[in-house]
Amino acid sequence: MTANAKVLATGKTHVTAGPNGTGRSHDGFLDVKLPQPHPAAENLFAAAWSACYIGAIQLAAGQRKVKLASEPEVDAEIDLNQAGSAYFLSARLNVRVPGVDRDVAQQLLEAAHGICPYSKAVHGNIDVTTTLV
C-alpha cells in the first residue's frame, strides 16, 4: 500500500460455515444465508466486481467527457474451476453501455479495467473475457 493512500471505504464481514452458515456485514447492509460456500462466493464476487466496474466505466466516461445516455449494465459470470488438485477462477463480463457509439464504449470498457480495483486485483490471476453486448 502506498504511504500516502487514503482509505475511501472498508468492507467488514463475519462469515460462519456449516448448514446454518451466514455472511453479515458489520453495517448490516449484507445479511445472507450461506449453507454452501459455492456458488455464494462466486455470486457475491460477481456482484461486487460488477458494481465496481460500472463505477469505473462512469469515471472513464467522465474523464473523456463522454455523455452516457443511460446507466451501464454488467452481467458477470464467475466460474470456480478445478484442474487436478488446483482450484482457480475465470470470469466473463458482458457489458452494455446503451446510447454510446460502439467504438467509444469499447474504449470505456478497456479504460475501466485500469481504474476498477477488482479488475486490477485479478489482472494476471484470473482469465477474464469482457464483451460489449
N, C-alpha and C positions, 0 to 999 in steps of 0.2 A: 504494500500500500504506500502511496506517495505521502511524504511527511506533511504536506500542506493540503491533503484531501479533506473535504468537508463531508461528513455523513449526512445524506439527504433523507434517508429512511432506513428503518431496520424492521425486518420481519422476525417476530419471535413466536415460536410454536412449541407445543408439547404434544408428543405423539406416543400413544401406547399401542402395543401389539396384542394379538390374540383375537378370538371371535368377537369380543366386545371392544376392539381397538378403536381409537378415536384420534383425530387430529384437531387441535384447537389453537387458535392464535391468541396471543396474550391480550389483544384488544377486543376479543370476542367476535370479530368480523368473520372469521373462519371457524366453523364447528361442524366437522364431518365425521361420519362413521367410517372406520377403516378396518373391517373384519378381514380383509385380504390386502396385503400391501400392493398387489398389482391387479388391475390396472389403475388403481387410485393414484399411485405415484406418477405414472405417465400422464394421466389426465390432469393432475394438478400442475405438473411441469409444463404441459402443453398450454394450459390456460395462462399461467404466469408468463411464459415466453411470448405468447401471442399478445398479451396486454402490453408488455414492454416493447415489442416490435412495432405495434401500432403507434405507440408514443414516439418511437424513433422515426417512423415514416412521417408523422406530423411535424416533428422537429426538422427533418431533412427538407420537407416541403417549405417550411417557413424560412429556412436558411437560403433556399433557392428562389424564394418569392413565387412559389407555385401555389395557386389557389386550389384547394381541394373542394370539389363540388359537393361531396358528402364524406362521411367518415369512412376510413379504410376498414376492411374486414379481413380476418385471418381464420382459416380453418387449418388447425395444426393436427398432425398425426405423429405421435411419438411411439416408436416400436422398441420394445425390450427384446433383444436378440441374444442367442447363445451360439457360440462356435466352440465345440469341445467343452472345456470347463470354464471358458471365458464368457462373461456377460458384457453386453455393450448396447448403447442406444443408437438409433437412427431417427431422422426427422424429415417430415415433409411439411412445408408451409405453403398453403395455397392462398394467395393474397389477391384481394380485389381493391382497386383504387378507382371507384366509379367517377366518370366525368373527366378523367385526366388522360391526355394523349398517351398511348401505349409506350412509346419510347421514353417519355418523361417519367411515367410510372415505373418502368423498369430501372431507370436511374435512381429513383427514390428508394426502391427495394434494395438495390446494391448499397446505397449510402446508409440505409437503416441498419444493415449488418455491422457497419463500422461504428454505429452510435449505440445500439442496443447492448447493454451489459450482458444479457443472456447470450446473444449471438457471439460476443467477444469471448465469453467464458467457454463456450463449446467449440470455438474455432480450432480445427485440427483434432478434436476429440470425438466429434460426432459427425457422421455423414449426413449432411443437410442438403435437401433439394428445395429450392424456393421457386414457385411457379406463379406467374402473374396470370390470373384467370379472368 
